[in-house]
Amino acid sequence: MEPTNRPATTDQSLNPSNGSFPASLEEIVIRVKTASQQCEDDPHQLLELLRTLEKLHQDIRVNLFEPSLPNTRNDLYHLLLDIEETGGWPYITRMKLEAFLQNLASDMNISDDNESTS
């Protein structure tokens, strides 16, 4: 497959051109970035994308990663050391309801300010 315009990202860990990803993972990153950019102004579609990624993360963790964990303490130690040295445990954070409401309140204040100056 020919490289096309790859979506730019400031997070170098998600930059397929950094050479650390196998080609199949590069393609996944490109497709997810493209899908997210296509949904850019639609919070419902972006939320669905985030939910899908969270479900995929859970499925990989439960059905593939956990069964593949080492059986010996020494091997587990080396895996944990590698996790610590290479960026920690992968975790998908959720937006806190309080932060969501603060963002909503800020947006409403900005809208009110714009209406009063019109």
C-alpha positions in Angstrom: 0.0 0.0 0.0 1.4 3.4 -1.0 1.8 6.0 1.8 -0.7 8.7 1.5 -1.0 11.9 3.4 -0.5 10.7 6.9 -2.3 12.5 9.6 0.2 14.6 11.6 0.4 14.1 15.3 2.4 15.9 18.0 2.5 12.7 20.1 5.7 11.0 18.9 4.6 7.7 20.4 1.7 7.7 17.8 3.9 8.9 14.9 4.2 6.0 12.5 7.1 7.6 10.8 9.3 7.2 14.0 10.2 3.6 12.8 9.2 1.8 16.0 5.9 0.4 14.8 5.3 -2.7 12.6 3.6 -1.8 9.3 0.3 -3.2 10.6 0.3 -0.9 13.6 1.2 2.1 11.4 -1.9 1.4 9.3 -4.1 1.2 12.4 -2.7 4.6 13.7 -3.3 6.2 10.4 -6.8 4.9 10.1 -7.8 5.9 13.6 -6.3 9.4 13.2 -8.2 9.8 9.9 -11.5 8.6 11.4 -11.0 10.9 14.4 -10.3 13.9 12.1 -13.4 13.0 10.0 -15.5 13.2 13.2 -13.8 16.3 14.4 -16.9 18.5 14.9 -19.3 15.7 15.9 -19.0 14.9 19.7 -21.4 11.9 19.3 -19.2 10.2 16.7 -16.0 11.0 18.6 -17.6 9.5 21.8 -18.5 6.4 19.8 -14.9 6.2 18.5 -13.5 6.5 22.1 -15.9 3.8 23.3 -14.9 1.5 20.5 -11.2 2.0 21.3 -11.9 1.4 25.0 -13.7 -1.9 24.1 -10.8 -2.9 21.8 -8.3 -2.1 24.6 -10.3 -4.2 27.1 -10.7 -7.1 24.6 -6.9 -7.2 23.8 -6.0 -7.0 27.5 -8.4 -9.7 28.8 -8.3 -12.1 25.9 -4.7 -11.8 24.6 -2.4 -9.9 27.0 -3.4 -11.5 30.3 -3.1 -15.1 29.0 0.3 -14.3 27.5 1.8 -13.1 30.9 4.9 -14.9 32.0 4.7 -17.9 34.2 7.9 -17.3 36.2 8.7 -14.5 38.7 11.9 -13.7 36.8 10.2 -13.4 33.4 7.4 -11.3 35.1 10.0 -9.1 36.7 11.6 -8.4 33.3 8.2 -7.7 31.7 7.4 -5.2 34.5 10.8 -3.6 34.2 10.2 -3.2 30.4 6.8 -1.7 31.0 8.2 0.8 33.5 11.1 1.8 31.2 9.1 2.1 28.1 6.3 4.4 29.2 4.2 2.6 31.8 1.0 0.7 31.7 -1.4 1.6 28.8 -4.5 3.2 30.2 -7.5 4.8 28.6 -8.6 7.7 30.9 -12.1 8.9 31.1 -13.1 12.5 31.3 -14.4 13.2 34.8 -18.0 14.4 34.9 -16.8 17.4 37.0 -14.4 18.5 34.2 -17.1 18.0 31.6 -19.5 20.2 33.5 -16.8 22.9 34.0 -16.1 22.9 30.2 -19.8 23.1 29.6 -20.2 26.0 32.0 -17.2 27.8 30.4 -18.8 27.4 27.0 -22.1 28.7 28.2 -20.4 31.8 29.8 -18.6 32.5 26.5 -21.9 32.2 24.6 -23.6 34.5 27.1 -20.8 37.1 26.8 -21.0 37.0 23.0 -24.7 37.5 23.0 -24.5 40.4 25.4 -21.9 42.2 23.3 -23.9 41.8 20.1 
